[in-house]
Amino acid sequence: MNNENKIPSNQSRPPQSGGGSRRPFHNRFNKTRIIRTNSSSVPGAFAPQPQTKPTVAGEHNGHRVVLGRGARKIAPFRRPATSQFRAHPAQSANTSSSSVTAKHAPLPDKHVAGTRMNIVRPDAARSFRRGPNKPVMKREGDIIPPLAPDTIRIIPLGGVEEIGKNMTAIQYGDDIVVIDIGFQFKDDDTPGIDFILPNTKYLEERQDKIRAVIITHGHLDHIGGIPYIMPRIGNPKVYTRLLTSVLIEKRQEEFAHVPKLDIQVVEKNSTITVGKLKIRFFAVTHTIPDAMGVIIETPYGSIVHTGDLKLDHVDGVPTEQEVAEYERAFPIVNGPAGPTNVLILMADSTNVENPGFSLPEKTVHKNLELIIKNMQGRLIIATFSSLLERLLKIVEFAELYGKKVIVEGRSLKQNIEICKHLGLLKAKKETIISVDDIDNYPPERIVIISTGAQANDFSALVRMSQKTHAKIKLTPRDTVVLSSSVVPGNERAVQKLKDNLSRQGAKILHYRIADVHSSGHANRDETAWIHRAIKPKFFMPLHGYHYMLRAHCDIAKEANGLTESDVVVPDNGNVIEIQNAGTKLVKLKEKAASGLVLVDGFSVGDVQDVVIRDRQALAQDGIFIIFGIMNAQTGKLKKSPDIISRGFVYLRESQELLHEVRLLIRETADSSTKGMNPLNLDIVKDNITDAVQKYLLQKTAKRPMVIPVILTI
């Protein structure tokens, strides 16, 4: 960009190299002031400024100075060639002043507040967007020191700054064990994204050391990332329980292009050896069958990872089966790490801020049985498709009381088929009927199990509420049971769903007015009981937001008398080490790569941060497209530019604004192209973008994305 366009209107311009003088251009929309100089001034262009520091020939610090939002530093760069940066006319006229002047054009000698200083690099003209440089893809990570022989390394790759994308790497010697590979659904910071994955750069660089992947249970926040990540880390062997293995294999059928998984089924009393590590398992209570915890034995004590869990209890007293399982898995042996020889415990933190004990799943089953038994009209139960134990009980109770079951929703049908295949579903074949047969039975004999309790788009219950379901039409005699809690962020959508159901007269039961849902995660007192049963030497919380992790550490301190040095609250990518043969818990200053890896359609991990920022800008302020045709010889616009706007203002009611913008575009284009030979459209478009953005911000207090499209003829 040439500095001539930035000269204040009260300064005289130097004569042009082509002869004659130009009338100074005054841009009334782009008020600027000089805030710093870093080289001697050019005669005739600016008043001389005192030099506080000698300027070395060829030196330039590459700073972009902007007042207000978007100011940031640009790394140093090498000087552009003359053909790519226009010299100041006062200097270009003297071509024999020095070899430097002959080869290179001078850099701009003034930084101007409120304008974007474009640096045209030798490879291509390029401008830098305003806005925060927020990384949304991935941080490359630090250089992590090698692992000492007497040290255990634990790296949570996901699940400790959010709910979801759970993944943890554990390394001892040359052996790495990975526990869980989940994903997280998109949030407000990642519009248009399908899923968010853990960053596995650390593991990708150490594929030869990965001995096993262990999956604790079959929920998507623990298995959802497997098709995307397993090929990246060398497709190591997977160990998990039977139901989880079937759920994984069923999901893999949707990814025919990825290598086949090597899955070995284990049970709660199994023991395996991977590398030099001995690994045991124990059963935990959750909302899906075959959930398990993991015990990795080392010379300094055991590493315990619980997965997601709660307790099966009666009025706050764990059942005999729960007590027996924990006593089997964690007997008192008085090992080097303490009574149960557990060196470190890593445990679920999702519900630790809730007091007391969680609602037992058996209570939910009992209440659902009473609802199914006593319901006079048609009953619709919406729940998560992953709550397999609850689904099986609903089918069992419907058959017990002579009712027929209709399953609506692809994921529900898929999981019901898996349960049939594994022999978990004991119901008679005629109990589950097709939706096409719904009119063959009276309403009081129909129980519909449906997806859509979270108001997911196009789910079966949402289609019923919107009267778009092909076979099921709601009536005032219907009762809808929302057998799930509201996932954070879905509150408004669920409220709209309930409104639409109520407009059709349906009665609604949900977890706030009836015990029809139970969480699969332990409350505060349950968590304390688990800590006292396991008795770890050190503790690191998993699976939750930072506040949840911090609250979990407080429980660990109260339950077993741990000190601040015995617990650690991690972030994704933190390198946690147990050093000096199991005597010291340390969080290293170095960090593994932890930036987001995004699934966007068919692309995985290569959605650039600028794409996400553009989507956010479009969602907030809309887009403003300028289309103009320019004479390549004169640099003049041939006619008034066309303007297209979406999501910004209603153009028919903003004619005065558009008129002013068109005048500004013409004025900016004319001033940018005067004396420019050859014509550089990149500079012209950047100047138009800057001027229009500032004007629109002044007039509307909005920042639409301004895109100029200039064609030359």
Salt bridges, closest charged atoms under 4 A:
GLU4 OE1 - ARG22 NH2 2.70
GLU4 OE2 - ARG86 NH1 3.24
GLU140 OE1 - LYS201 NZ 3.66
ASP142 OD1 - ARG139 NH2 3.51
GLU162 OE1 - LYS165 NZ 3.54
ASP174 OD1 - LYS209 NZ 3.87
ASP175 OD1 - ARG211 NE 2.74
ASP180 OD2 - HIS222 ND1 2.80
ASP189 OD2 - LYS134 NZ 3.79
GLU204 OE2 - ARG232 NH1 3.94
GLU205 OE2 - LYS201 NZ 2.47
GLU205 OE1 - ARG206 NH1 3.53
ASP221 OD2 - HIS222 NE2 3.61
GLU253 OE1 - LYS250 NZ 3.74
GLU254 OE2 - ARG410 NH1 3.64
GLU267 OE1 - ARG241 NH2 3.21
ASP290 OD1 - ARG241 NH2 3.71
GLU297 OE2 - ARG280 NE 2.66
ASP308 OD2 - HIS217 NE2 3.53
ASP308 OD2 - HIS222 NE2 2.89
ASP308 OD2 - HIS286 NE2 3.90
ASP308 OD1 - HIS543 ND1 2.88
ASP312 OD2 - LYS362 NZ 3.48
GLU325 OE1 - LYS268 NZ 3.94
GLU325 OE2 - ARG328 NH2 2.81
ASP348 OD2 - HIS521 ND1 2.72
GLU361 OE2 - HIS365 NE2 3.13
GLU361 OE2 - ARG390 NE 2.90
GLU396 OE1 - LYS393 NZ 3.69
GLU408 OE1 - HIS469 NE2 2.75
GLU417 OE2 - LYS420 NZ 3.56
ASP436 OD1 - LYS471 NZ 3.45
GLU444 OE1 - ARG477 NH2 3.91
ASP478 OD2 - ARG378 NH2 2.77
GLU558 OE1 - ARG524 NH2 3.35
GLU564 OE1 - LYS557 NZ 2.30
GLU577 OE2 - ARG153 NH2 2.63
GLU590 OE2 - LYS589 NZ 3.06
ASP600 OD2 - ARG615 NH2 2.75
ASP609 OD2 - ARG613 NH1 3.34
ASP614 OD1 - ARG129 NE 3.86
GLU660 OE1 - ARG28 NH2 3.06
ASP686 OD1 - ARG116 NH2 3.59
ASP690 OD1 - ARG116 NH2 3.64
ASP690 OD1 - ARG130 NH1 3.34
